[in-house]
Amino acid sequence: MASNRQTSFAQVEWEGRARRTRRAEFLAQMDSVVPWADLLALVEPLRPTAGRRGRQPWPAETLPGTHLVQCWLNLSDVACEDACYDSLSVRDFVGCWDGVPDATTLEDFRHLLEDNDVAKGILASVVARLEAAGLVMRGGSVVDATIIEAPSSTKNASGSRDPEMRQTKKGNQWHFGTRCHSGEDAGSGYVHSATFTAANVPDVREAHALVRPDDEFCYADAGYRGVARREEVRSDPHLSKVDWRVAMGPSKLRALSPAQWADRGEERRKASVRTRAEHPYQIVKRTFGYAKVRYRGIARGGRVRVPALPASANLPVCARAGRQGEFLGASVAAAEGTVCREGARRGRE
């Protein structure tokens, strides 16, 4: 995102560099697909107006850009301020050549996003543009969940663990932290919904919140067994008609006899579709580095970063496929209409 102000000497030197770093390549790729118009439309009504007495607010695109950098590089407020000073690629993406927001300003902006649930609007706007561009096939979803670790140490000021995090066992290993639940389009693999709970909340309990209104089938792993018998699914007119294609458990799969190889082939076909749900988690945990929660409390981590990270995970997939033009060229009016419909549906739920 280039700055609209006068070009500085540092910016001229940066543009004439002989080699681009991997961080610069990554940020340039993300900048080519970020829907800045939708993002600024969400943030602009919350910002203070210019022309008042005292220090003037930062340009509209500066603070949202720094927030995205925080999510993509897994930085704290202080580390993001340092990165703007140390890294010319970060400064070029944010467009803060004439000054850098301090850590307190970034913290206040993050709290502003928390209080207004802007991250959910970011996810809704990205999904709306994908749908308006015809990049989402609809009709079916894949639901999955992943555990995000939290610091289990008690060597802190309070002498205790995070009271909102919980412990759970996966296989033979115990984990302490949170759980991110997401729903992906079965045809394209783009994330369309996400929730954030404590780690001890079963996957099956959040399945009803991850299915779209027009989904006719839903793929899931063995952790969602019995989802069709849950009260929130049976009592819903739409969810009760969804074809829940839940995978067989590993022990039952190993116990199949040679005469039941047809069932084994069916399980392979289910697995080939369910693998699309793992790709967004790979981007969130490996590309963005969000393998451990940054802030204490489910509300602080879940309201800002968790919806924003799956939404951001859609962007590199779209960029690598060369669909930036279709994505950014989608009708904003159609996208806004879809966002309003999704918001109304979430409100009813």
N, C-alpha and C positions, 0 to 999 in steps of 0.2 A: 504494500500500500504506500504509494509515493506521497510525500508531503506536498501540500499546496503552497508552501511558503518559498521564499527565495533560496536557491541552492547554495549550500555552504561549501567551504573548502574540503571538509571531511567527506561530504557526500560526493563531491567530484572525484576525490581520491578513491573512494570506495567503488564508484562506477567504473573506474579505469583499472581495476585490479586484474592481475594476470591469471588468477585461478579462483574458482568459486569453491568454498568449503562445502562439506556435506550438510551442515546446518543451513547454509545459505540456499542450497538446492532444495532442501526440504521446505523451508519457509517460502521460497518462491513458488514451489508446487502448490502449497496450501493457499497462498495468496491468490493464485490463479483460479481458485474454485470457491473461495469464501463468499457467501452472499452478503456483501457489506451493506447493501440497501436494506435488507431485512433485519440485519443485526442493529443498524443504526436506528431503524424505526422502533425497535424494542427498547433501546436505551435512551434515545433522545427525550422522550417525555419525562424521564426520571432525573435528567441532568439539571443543574442550576442554570439559569439564564445568564447570558453575558451582558455586560454594560452596568452591572451593579457596582457598588463601592467595594474596595478591597481587592484581594487577589482574584483574577478572572479565571473561569473554568478552563480546563484543557480542551483542545479541539475535539470534536465529536468522535473521531475515529481513534484517538490515542488510547484512551482507557480500555475500550473493548479490545483493541489490538493487544495491549499488555495482558489482559485477562486470557485471551486465547494462547498467548505465549506461555503463561503460567500453566495452563492445562496441558499443552503439547509437550513442554519440556519439564513438567512436574517441578515447578519452582515455587518457593515461598514468596511472600511479599518482598522481603529484603533481598532474596536471591534474584528476583525478577528485576529489581532496581539495579543490582550489580551487573546483571546480564545486559541491561540497556547501556550501561557505561562501558563494559568490557567488550561486548560483541557488536561489531558493526552490522552484522547480518540481522540481529534482533532489532537494532535501532532503525535499520532500513525498513523492516517489516512494519514496525510500529509507527514509523514516521516522526520520531521525536528527535530530529536533528538539532532543534533549537532549545531543547531542554528535556529532562527526564523526570517523570512523576516519582515522588519519594514513596517509601514503603507505607507511610501512613495514608497517603492518598489512595494507594492501591488497596489497602485494607478497607478503607471507607467505601470504595467502589465495590469491593467484593461483598461487603455487608449489604450494600444497596441491592445487589443482584439476589442475595439470599432472601431479603425481605419481600421482594416482588416476584420470586420464582421465575426469573428471566431465563434460566437454563432450560426450563420446560418449553418456553417459547422458542428458544434456539432450535431444539430438537423438532418441534412442530413445524417451524418454518423450513428447515432442511427437508423434512419428509414431504411437506407440501410442494416444494419445488421439484423434488424427485417425481412425485405423482403428476404434477403439471407437465413435466418434460417427457412423460411416458417411460420412465426408467424403472418403474415398479410394476410388477405383473399383477399383484393383488390375487385374491382367491384363497391363499393359504399362507401359513406362517410357520416358523420354527421357533420354539421357546427353549431357553437354556439359562443357566446361571453360573456364576463364578464367584469364588471367595477372594476377597481383597483383605490381605493381612493388616493388622493394626499392631503397634508396639505393645508387647505384653509386659514390658519392664515397669516396675514400680519406683524406679529411681527418678522421681520428679518432685515438684513442690508439694503436691497433695499426697504423695506416697501411695498412690493407688492406680489401678488400671482405669482405662476409659470406662465409665459406668454404663454407657450405652452399647458398647461392643459385647459380643458373646462368643462363647467357645463352642466348637462343633467338631465332630470327628468325620473324616473322609478317608475311607479305607482303614488303614492302621495308623493314621497320623492325625494329630489334633491340630486345629487351627483356631486362632483368636482374631476376630475382626468382623467384617461385614460381608454381605452378599449382594451382588449386583445381578438383577434379573432383567432379561431383555427378550424382545420379540423381533425376529427378522423376517423379511419377506422370503418365502420359500423359493421364489423364482430367481430373484436377483441377489439376495443376501444382504440388502440394505436394512439397517436397524430402523424400526418404526416406533418402538416403545421401550421404556426402561423404568424400573423401580429399584429402590434401595432399601434394604432391611438389615437387621442383625444377622450374624452368620448362622445362628441356630434356627432361623425360620426356614421350614422346608420349601423346596422348589415348588412343590405342587400347590402351596397356599397362594402363590402369586400368579398362577397360570391364567386366571380369569382376567387379570388386568393387562395382559400382554397380547390379547387377541383382538383383531380389528372387527368392526361391525359386519363386514362382508366376507369374512373368512369362512370357508366351507370345510377346511381340514387343517389340522395342526400337528406337526411332528414334534416329538419330545423324547428324551432319553428315559431310562428306567426310573429316574427319580420322580417322575410324574405319574407313576402307576396309581390307579384309582382316582384320577382327576375327574372322570365322568360321573363319579358317584358323590362328589362333594356338593354341599348344599348350595354354594354360590353358583355352581355350574348347572345343577338340576333345576334350580328355580328361575334361571334366566332363559327366556324364550329362544334367544339366539345361541347361547353357549350350549344349551342342551341338544342342539342339532348339529354341532360341530363334530366332524369325524376325527377323534383323537387317536392319532397313530403313534402309540407309545412303544418304545423299543422294549425288547425282552431283556430281562436281567442276565448278567454274565453267567451265573450258575445254571439258570434254565437253558441258556443257549449252549453251554457245554454239555448238558445232559441230553440234547437232541440225538436221536438215533439216525442211522443212515436212511431209514425210511421217511424221515422228516426233513430231508434236505431242502424240500420246497420252502419250508418255514425258514430255513437258514438263508436261502436266497432272498426271501422277503425282508429279513432283517438287514441284509446287506444293502438292499435298496433304500430302506429307511435310513441307514447310517450314511449313505451317500448324500442324502438331503440334509441330514442333521449336521454334517460337517461344516455347512455354511455358517452355522451359529458360532463356530469357534474362531473364525477369521476376525470379527470385530474385537474379540477379547485379545487376540494376538496383537492387534494394532494398539489397543489401550494399554496393555501391560508391557509390550516390548518396544514399540515405536514411541509411544508417549511416556513410557516408564512409570505408569501408575500401578505398580504392583503392591504398594502399601499406601494406606490412607495418609493424607497430609495433615488434616485437622481433627481434633477430638470432637466426638459427637456425630450421630447419624444425620441430624438436621444440617449441620455445617458442611459435611462432606456430600450429603445426598442432594441438597437443593441446588448446588452450584456446579460441582464437577461431574457427578454421575450422569445427569442428562446431557451435559455438554460434551462429555467424552464420547459416548456412542454416536452423538450427532457429528462430532468431528471425525469419528472413524469412518463415516460414510464419504467424507470428502476425499481422502487419498484414493479410495477405491474408484470414485468417480473420475478423479484426475488421471489415474493410471490407465483407465479405459478410454481416455481421450474424449470424455463427454462433458467437458467444462462448458462448451458453447451451448449445448442443449440445456444443461442444468441452470446456468445463469441467464439464458435467454427465455426461460419459461415465464409465462404470464404471471406478474406479481399479483394481479387481481385474483386470478384463479388460486394462487398459493394462499393469499390471505383468506379467501373463502374456505379453503380446506382447513386452515389453522383455526378459524372460528368454529367450524363444525367439530373438529377434534376437541377444542376447548369446551364446547357445550356438552359433548359426550362425556368427557372426563368429569365435568361438573356434576352430571347426573349420577355418575358412578360414585 
